[in-house]
């Protein structure tokens, strides 16, 4: 129902007035979930470049108009814990 109403309403507006926002998160580093261990080993250690690089991410929220133009500044939220 929403899509049908939107399709009817959108042509009444300029393409610069129809906006879309989408949130995307990006991690600094994605640690491997695979390790190589000797059978029966009690503790297996992994290695990462930075602890905060695997526990924090950046989130961006760009806003685009229907005519494919970036609207205003891109909002960035940095260093949010996962």
C-alpha positions as CSV (number, residue, x, y, z in Angstrom):
1,X,0.0,0.0,0.0
2,X,2.9,2.4,0.9
3,X,4.7,1.7,-2.4
4,X,1.5,2.3,-4.4
5,X,0.8,5.6,-2.7
6,X,4.5,6.7,-3.1
7,X,4.5,5.9,-6.8
8,X,1.4,8.0,-7.2
9,X,2.7,10.9,-5.1
10,X,6.4,11.1,-6.3
11,X,5.7,12.5,-9.8
12,X,4.1,15.6,-8.2
13,X,7.4,16.7,-6.8
14,X,10.7,17.9,-8.3
15,X,13.4,15.3,-8.5
16,X,15.5,17.5,-6.1
17,X,12.8,17.2,-3.5
18,X,12.5,13.4,-3.4
19,X,15.2,12.2,-0.9
20,X,16.6,8.9,0.2
21,X,18.8,8.3,3.2
22,X,20.7,5.0,4.0
23,X,22.9,4.1,6.9
24,X,26.0,2.1,6.4
25,X,28.6,0.8,8.9
26,X,32.2,0.1,8.2
27,X,34.7,-1.6,10.5
28,X,38.4,-0.8,10.5
29,X,39.4,-4.4,10.6
30,X,37.5,-7.7,10.4
31,X,39.3,-10.4,12.3
32,X,39.4,-13.9,10.8
33,X,37.2,-16.5,12.4
34,X,39.6,-19.2,11.4
35,X,42.6,-20.4,13.3
36,X,45.3,-23.1,12.9
37,X,45.9,-25.1,16.1
38,X,47.4,-28.3,17.1
39,X,44.8,-30.9,18.0
40,X,44.1,-30.9,21.8
41,X,45.6,-27.4,22.3
42,X,43.7,-25.8,25.2
43,X,44.2,-22.1,24.2
44,X,44.5,-20.7,20.7
45,X,45.6,-17.1,20.2
46,X,44.6,-14.7,17.4
47,X,46.2,-11.5,16.4
48,X,44.8,-8.1,15.3
49,X,46.5,-4.8,14.5
50,X,44.5,-2.9,17.1
51,X,41.9,-3.9,19.6
52,X,39.7,-0.9,18.9
53,X,40.0,-1.7,15.2
54,X,38.0,-4.8,15.7
55,X,35.6,-3.5,18.4
56,X,34.6,-0.2,16.9
57,X,33.2,1.0,13.6
58,X,32.2,4.1,11.6
59,X,28.7,4.8,10.5
60,X,27.8,7.1,7.6
61,X,24.4,8.3,6.5
62,X,24.4,9.9,3.0
63,X,21.3,11.6,1.7
64,X,20.7,11.5,-2.1
65,X,18.1,13.2,-4.1
66,X,16.1,11.4,-6.9
67,X,18.3,13.1,-9.5
68,X,21.4,11.3,-8.0
69,X,22.9,14.3,-6.2
70,X,24.4,14.2,-2.7
71,X,22.3,16.5,-0.4
72,X,24.1,18.5,2.3
73,X,26.9,17.0,4.4
74,X,27.3,13.3,5.0
75,X,26.8,12.5,8.6
76,X,29.6,10.4,10.2
77,X,29.4,8.7,13.5
78,X,32.9,7.4,14.5
79,X,34.2,5.1,17.1
80,X,30.9,3.4,18.1
81,X,31.4,0.1,19.8
82,X,29.9,-3.0,18.2
